[in-house]
Amino acid sequence: MATRAVYSFTGFPGLPERHLYLHHDGYPTGAAWRFATALRQRPEPGAFAAAFLATQPGADPLVAPEQAADAEYRYQVQLLAGDAAPLQVQAWRRLPGGSLWQLRCGPMPLELFIRRFLPGDPL
């Protein structure tokens, strides 16, 4: 069974708020793997959203996260200006058949999210 998720990106220079829908591996370990892959490609915080887009060619763009009515997880990655940990992530889960999003974790530094859900992954 597929675990669908929406990934939203805010605060990135030259990129308006962006939402992507992925059809599988949307649970936190899968999201951490996707995030780590993007960071390995482009470690600069300002380039993270572009790197994520480049490493996820099967992602469907959305106008708003609500378009993905069947998504079970939602992640928001935000680039913060002038912060020691400039990339922050927040995650929510929606139970099957439910309509409300429940906070899963965050906001927290992206690298901490990766270490928490993908232990042993060298960034």
Disulfide bonds with the S-S distance in Angstrom:
none
